[in-house]
Amino acid sequence: MPRQNKTNTVITIIFISFITFFANNTVIVPDIMESRNIITAREMVYDGHWLVPTLNGDLRLEKPPLPTWITAVAEIISPDSLALQRGMAALAALLLVFYFYKFTRFMPDINPMVATMILCTCYSVILMGRTASWDIYCHAFMMCAIYYLCKGLTLPGCSWKCFIVSGIMMGFSFLSKGPVSFYSLLLPLLAAFAMTNRPSLKRKGKGILVTVILCLVIGLWWYAYIYAFHPEAMAYVAEKESGAWLNHNVRPWYYYWKFFLESGVWSLLLPTAILLPVWSGDDRKNKSYLLPFAWMFIMLVLLSLFPEKKTRYLLPLLIPASYLMGYLITLWEERLRYKSVFKTDKILFGINSWTLAAVVFAIPVAAWIFLYTPGYITLTVMILFAAVIWAAAIMLAIYARKLKPVKMVATVLALFLFAELFAMPSLKNVINNPEMNSISKTRENQQLKGVPFFYNKENPLRIEIVYAAGRVIRPLTVTDKDSLLQKLPCVVITHEPVKKELPDIWDSADSLFVGTYDDNRWAKRHHRHSSEFVYNVTLLSPKEK
């Protein structure tokens, strides 16, 4: 590829990724996974717990620390900046997209930009790339490792650069979420790549050995450190995590049968791509089709065999799935130019494109009912929103009639970029609770500066409350009056009024009611509104004599 074209490609990928993962990334309130990561990062920065991470003052060894270290760097650069904390995850998503694009060198019959556009419009990829959790990091590092490993295996001789970079990135992946990406992304890829490309290992043994050694050294040094200094805690966590894999969220083997729905807007295109060999026999022999198909199928089988199942575990599956859909769109772009096109291709493209156009056309109607009528958006916003969406629907209809599959994908991408740039801010009160009165407001209360926070040990504390409060909140044994009095002055957070929940201390301390705070993501009228997120905050101090 000429240098100018490479530059334009990089700029295009950065542009798409910036809007997809960075723009308006603070609209959604952090969930439990993000809260854990950000709290641990805070305690690294402010309490110095870099090598032995803690969560709300307790050891947090369930997850390797690399993503949290990266989040902690964001905290150092700009304290309490959710945009930057999520921006670090967005950089990982950018890394994933970039090496996803580059990996198409092994599938020459796929238009790399088409496959990339499809990946950047898959729901799970967008969500994970916009949140400061672990998943995007391990898969991004692994995608980079896979690219250099496969490149090293296919180049003549031993490419030390490829094997060294691959080993480093595998180590980073392990240091991000343990063996998760090795099992779900690397292992299926190696099996599929061996079946379709059959790379020669001649003169590559030393390079592969270097990859393995670097991966083990980088990936395992932290575990070795924890085992050396906290062996009991490490043993407990290992038993707990292995038990969770086998006993928590156990689902039947067919639980992932709806895997294609994780692609979101492409939920119809993905099954179409999977069934391509049914009407087009020549494609079943094409390596550009076989590699992503085998990669995805083996991955789906391995994930289905694992007892613990969650839909977010399907995130890596969208990588080969996007290649598969990219192959189909590239194939259609070539075939639909000619009158000799298979009738089946024409019919299936029509079903996909006209369905997309119809769904997009219906979006403003749904917005009128669910957004404008309840008062979430103004009439002006509604009109502008409808105009853009209907314009996109018309374009999709035109491309459906003129048989333009690549332009159809580009229109869907443009629609997503518009939503991420302009629609997200307007939907803030729809996605979140407009009535939220967050405990984060206590951060600005001067009376509470430097005062320790406690909660009733008998009532489990949601970790999201710790994130919002921006401080450690330790458990309190409410029946131990003497111990409690020794902690004064302190702040206690209780579901019930402090007089009712802590009667033993009520008469022995002076109290100042600070307020009632509700950190529910859902409004009170919603069935998912929970009292677990509602707390009374009270400042207790020694009783004046």
ABEGO torsion letter per residue (X at the ends): XBAAAAAAAAAAAAAAAAAAAABGAAABBBBAAAAAAAAAAAAAAAAGBAABBBBGGBBBAABBAAAAAAAAAAAAABBGBAAAAAAAAAAAAAAAAAAAAAAAAABAABBAAAAAAAAAABAAAAAAAABBBAAAAAAAAAAAAAAAAAAAAABBEBBAAAAAAAAAAAAAAAAAAEAAAAAAAAAAAAAAAAAAAGBBABGAAAAAAAAAAAAAAAAAAAAAAAAAABAAAAAAAAAAAAAAAAABGBBBAAAAAAAAAAAEAAAAAAAAAAAAAAABAAAAABAAAAAAAAAAAAAAAAAAABABBBAAAAAAAAAAAAAAAAAAAAAAAAAAABAABBAAAAAAAAAAAAAAAAAAAAAAAAAAAAAAAAGABBAAAAAAAAAAAAAAAAAAAAAAAAGBAAAAAAAAAAAAAAAAAAAAAAAAAAABBAABBBAAAAAABAAABGBBBBBBAABBBBAAAAAAAGBBBBBBBAABAAAAAAAOBBBBBBABBAAAABAAAAAABBBBBAEBBBABABBAABAABBAAABBBBBBBBBBBX
